[in-house]
Amino acid sequence: MRIGIDVRYLSHGLVGGVHTYIKHVVPALCSLVAEHTVVLYADTKCPFELHNLPANVTVRLLPWRNAASSVGLDVWGLRQAMEQDGIEVAHFPANYGFGPRNGRTVVTLHDAMTLMPLSHVFRSKGTRQTPRVAAMTLYLHLCSHAALRGAYMLLTVSEHAKRDILRYCRFRPERIVPVPHAPTPDLRRVSDTTTLADVRQRYSLEKPFVLADGLKNPAAVVRAWRRLPASLRSSHQIVFFSRREPLPIVAEAVHEGIARLLLRPSREDLIALYSMAKAFVFPSWLEGFGIPLLEAMTCGAPVICADNSALPEVASTAALYANAEDDAQIARHLESVLSDPAQAQQLRELGFARAAQFSWASSARQILAVYQQALHGGQPGLLARQPS
C-alpha cells in the first residue's frame, strides 16, 4: 500500500491540539508500516519537525511562498503531488483535504465545528471574531464540507465527536471511526524539588494553587473561587495559563489579587505546573476530545471538569464533574479537593490509571486498520440526499 499523509502542520511552526495529534501519531504510524511505502507531504514555510524516519518513509517538501501557497496546495497542489506519487490511501489529519482521484481519501475531523452552520459557529462562546478569524472560519467550513464528498473514511477523536459529526452531515456511520489522542512522551509527574522550586520562584507562586486554562470558560472558575470559604481563598490562588490573551475576566481576577496569568509558559514549565497543582479545573463549553485532561491526569493533578461533550468519555471515573456554568457545584468540588488530602490523592491515583489506558501506538494501529478498510471499501462515505 502506498500511503500519503498531509503533515504541513509540522512545517508551519504551529501549536495546539491538531499539531500535537499529527506530531505524535505520524511517527507511531511510520513505525508500524515497514511493508508499506509512506510519503509525508510538508511544505517549506518552516523547518520540518520530524527526523530519523524509517527508510520506507519519504518526506516531500512542496514550495511555500505566502498564504496563497497554502490555498493552492489545499485545492490542487497536494492532489497533483499525490497522483504523481501513485498514492493509494491519502490521509488528511487536519479536518479537510482532497486526495488523488485514483486513490482513497481518509480525513480526520477533530470535532464537528467546521461542519456546523456558520451562524452557530460565529455565536460560539469564547470566540473573538475578527475579519481574519471570520475569513478563516468560512474557508475551513467550505473546505471541510467539500472534503466529505471525496472521503471514503472519517477518523475522529471520540464517540462524542462522531455523534456530533453525524448531526451535521449524512456520512455512513460505519465509516466514521473514533481514535483517541494519547499522552505525549514528555508528560510525567515532576517530583524533583529543585525543578519545582525554580518554577515557583520564576513565576512568583508563593501559595498552593489551582490550575486552569484562561481560554476555557475562565469566568466559571472565577465565580466558583469567589464562593469558597475565606480561609481557602486566602491560602490558595488560581493560576491561569494561556497561549494567547485570554478572556477579560482573567484580567479582572488578576487585578483582584486572586489569580496569576502565565502567558505562553514553556512546555517544561507547564508540566511542572500540572505536577504542583492542587487541582486542574476545566469547565470547557465544548471539547471534541480534551487533551488537557490527559495532560493533567498524567502529571498527577486532580481533575474537576465540565460534564459535557467528550470530557466524561476521556476522564471516566477519574474526575469530578459539574455543568460548565454551575459555579456552585464547581466550588463544592474545589472545596472538597482543597480541604481533603485523601480525596485529592484518590483522584490523583485514578487519573494516573486512566491516562495509562491511552497510547499513540494503539491509536496508530487503529488508524492503519482504517487505511486498509478505505483501500478495500466501496463508494465514498457521504450519502446522497434523498429527494424532497
Residue pairs with C-beta under 8 A, 6 or more apart in sequence:
1 33
1 36
1 37
1 88
1 89
1 371
1 372
1 375
2 36
2 37
2 39
2 85
2 86
2 87
2 88
2 89
3 33
3 36
3 37
3 38
3 39
3 87
3 88
3 89
3 90
3 91
3 371
4 38
4 39
4 40
4 41
4 82
4 85
4 87
4 89
4 90
4 91
4 99
4 100
4 103
5 26
5 29
5 38
5 39
5 40
5 41
5 90
5 91
5 93
6 41
6 78
6 90
6 91
6 92
6 93
6 94
6 97
7 22
7 26
7 40
7 41
7 42
7 48
7 50
7 93
8 41
8 42
8 43
8 45
8 70
8 73
8 94
9 18
9 19
9 22
9 23
9 93
9 94
10 19
10 22
10 23
10 26
10 42
10 48
10 49
10 50
11 42
11 43
11 44
11 45
11 46
11 47
11 48
11 49
11 61
11 64
12 43
12 45
12 46
13 45
13 46
15 243
16 243
17 110
17 181
17 289
17 291
18 93
18 94
18 95
18 110
20 181
20 184
20 291
21 93
21 108
21 110
21 157
21 181
22 93
22 94
23 49
23 50
24 182
24 184
24 185
24 360
25 93
25 360
25 363
25 364
25 367
26 40
26 50
26 93
27 50
27 53
27 360
28 360
28 361
28 363
28 364
29 38
29 364
29 367
29 368
30 38
30 53
30 54
30 57
31 54
31 361
31 364
32 361
32 364
32 365
32 368
33 56
33 368
34 54
34 56
36 56
37 56
37 58
38 56
38 57
38 58
39 57
39 58
39 59
39 60
39 82
39 85
39 87
40 50
40 53
40 57
40 58
40 59
40 60
41 60
41 62
41 78
41 81
41 82
42 48
42 59
42 60
42 61
42 62
43 61
43 62
43 63
43 64
43 69
43 70
43 73
44 61
44 62
44 63
44 64
45 64
48 59
48 61
50 59
53 59
60 81
60 85
62 73
62 77
62 78
62 81
63 69
64 70
64 73
71 139
74 96
74 97
74 98
74 143
75 98
76 98
78 97
78 98
79 98
79 99
79 100
79 101
82 90
82 99
82 100
82 103
83 100
83 101
83 102
83 103
87 99
87 100
87 103
88 103
88 104
88 375
89 103
89 104
89 105
89 106
89 371
89 374
89 375
90 97
90 99
90 100
90 103
90 104
90 105
90 106
91 106
91 107
91 108
91 367
91 371
92 98
92 99
92 105
92 106
92 107
92 108
92 147
93 107
93 108
93 155
94 108
94 110
95 107
95 108
95 109
95 110
95 114
95 140
95 143
95 144
95 147
96 107
96 114
96 140
96 143
96 144
96 146
96 147
97 105
97 107
97 147
98 105
98 146
98 147
98 150
99 105
99 150
104 152
104 153
104 374
104 375
104 377
105 147
105 150
105 151
105 152
105 374
105 380
106 151
106 152
106 153
106 154
106 155
106 370
106 371
106 374
107 147
107 148
107 151
107 153
107 154
107 155
108 154
108 155
108 156
108 157
109 115
109 144
109 154
109 155
109 156
109 161
109 165
110 156
110 157
110 161
110 288
110 289
111 156
111 157
111 161
111 164
111 286
111 287
111 288
111 289
112 161
112 164
112 165
112 167
112 168
112 288
113 121
113 124
113 288
114 140
114 141
114 143
114 144
114 145
115 141
115 144
115 145
115 148
115 165
115 168
115 169
116 168
117 168
118 137
118 138
118 141
121 127
121 137
121 141
122 129
122 134
122 137
124 285
124 286
125 217
125 285
126 215
126 216
126 217
126 247
126 285
127 133
145 169
148 154
148 169
148 171
148 381
148 382
149 380
149 382
150 380
151 171
151 380
151 381
151 382
152 175
152 374
152 377
152 380
152 381
153 175
153 176
153 177
153 370
153 373
153 374
153 377
153 381
154 165
154 171
154 175
154 176
154 177
154 381
155 176
155 177
155 178
155 179
155 367
155 370
156 162
156 165
156 176
156 177
156 178
156 179
156 288
157 178
157 179
157 180
157 181
157 288
157 289
157 310
158 178
158 180
158 288
158 289
158 310
158 313
158 314
159 178
159 310
159 313
160 288
160 309
160 310
160 313
161 178
161 288
161 289
161 310
162 173
162 176
162 178
164 288
164 309
165 171
165 176
166 173
166 176
169 382
170 382
170 383
170 384
170 385
171 381
171 382
171 383
172 381
172 382
172 383
175 377
175 381
176 381
177 366
177 370
179 363
179 366
179 367
179 370
180 289
180 314
180 358
180 363
181 289
181 291
181 294
181 358
181 363
182 294
182 358
182 359
182 360
182 362
182 363
183 294
183 295
183 298
183 355
183 358
184 295
186 267
186 268
186 271
187 271
187 294
187 295
187 298
187 299
188 271
188 298
188 299
189 275
189 298
189 299
189 300
189 352
190 196
190 271
190 272
190 275
190 276
190 299
191 275
195 272
196 272
196 275
196 276
199 205
199 269
199 272
199 273
199 276
200 206
200 276
202 269
203 239
203 260
203 262
203 265
203 269
204 260
205 237
205 239
205 260
205 276
207 235
207 236
207 237
208 235
208 236
208 237
208 278
208 338
209 236
209 237
209 238
209 239
209 260
209 276
209 277
209 278
210 221
210 225
210 236
210 237
210 238
210 239
210 277
210 278
210 279
210 280
210 281
210 334
210 338
211 239
211 241
211 273
211 274
211 277
211 279
211 280
211 281
211 296
211 301
212 218
212 221
212 238
212 239
212 240
212 241
212 280
212 281
212 282
213 240
213 241
213 242
213 282
213 284
213 292
214 240
214 241
214 242
214 246
214 247
214 250
214 261
215 242
215 243
215 244
215 246
215 247
216 282
216 283
216 284
216 285
216 292
217 283
217 284
217 285
217 306
217 324
217 325
218 240
218 246
218 247
218 249
218 250
218 253
219 247
219 249
220 283
220 324
220 325
220 326
220 327
220 330
221 238
221 240
221 281
221 283
221 330
222 238
222 249
222 250
222 252
222 253
222 258
222 259
223 327
223 330
224 281
224 327
224 328
224 330
224 331
224 334
225 233
225 238
225 253
225 258
225 259
225 331
225 334
226 233
226 258
227 327
227 328
227 331
228 331
228 334
228 335
228 338
229 335
232 334
232 335
232 338
232 339
233 258
236 278
236 338
237 258
237 259
237 260
238 253
238 258
238 259
238 260
239 259
239 260
239 262
239 273
239 277
240 246
240 250
240 253
240 259
240 260
240 261
240 262
241 261
241 262
241 263
241 265
241 270
241 273
242 250
242 261
242 262
242 263
242 264
243 263
243 264
244 263
244 264
245 263
246 261
250 259
250 261
251 261
253 259
254 260
254 261
262 269
262 273
265 273
270 295
271 295
271 299
274 280
274 295
274 296
274 298
274 299
274 300
274 301
275 299
275 300
275 301
277 296
277 301
278 301
278 302
278 337
278 338
278 344
279 301
279 302
279 303
279 304
279 334
279 337
279 338
279 344
280 292
280 293
280 296
280 301
280 302
280 303
280 304
281 304
281 305
281 330
281 334
282 290
282 292
282 293
282 296
282 303
282 304
282 305
282 306
282 311
283 304
283 305
283 306
283 322
283 324
283 325
283 330
284 290
284 305
284 306
284 308
284 309
284 311
284 324
285 306
285 308
285 324
286 308
286 309
287 308
287 309
287 310
287 311
288 309
288 310
289 310
289 314
290 305
290 309
290 310
290 311
290 314
290 315
293 303
293 305
293 311
293 314
293 315
293 319
294 314
294 355
294 358
296 303
296 351
297 303
297 315
297 318
297 351
297 352
297 354
297 355
298 351
298 352
298 355
300 348
300 351
300 352
301 348
301 351
302 320
302 337
302 343
302 344
302 347
302 348
302 351
303 315
303 318
303 319
303 320
303 347
303 351
304 319
304 320
304 321
304 322
304 330
304 333
304 334
304 337
305 311
305 315
305 319
305 320
305 321
305 322
306 321
306 322
306 323
306 324
307 321
307 322
307 323
307 324
308 323
308 324
311 319
311 321
312 319
312 321
315 351
315 354
316 354
317 350
317 354
318 347
318 350
318 351
318 353
318 354
318 355
319 347
319 351
320 333
320 336
320 337
320 347
322 329
322 330
322 333
323 329
336 343
337 343
337 344
337 347
338 344
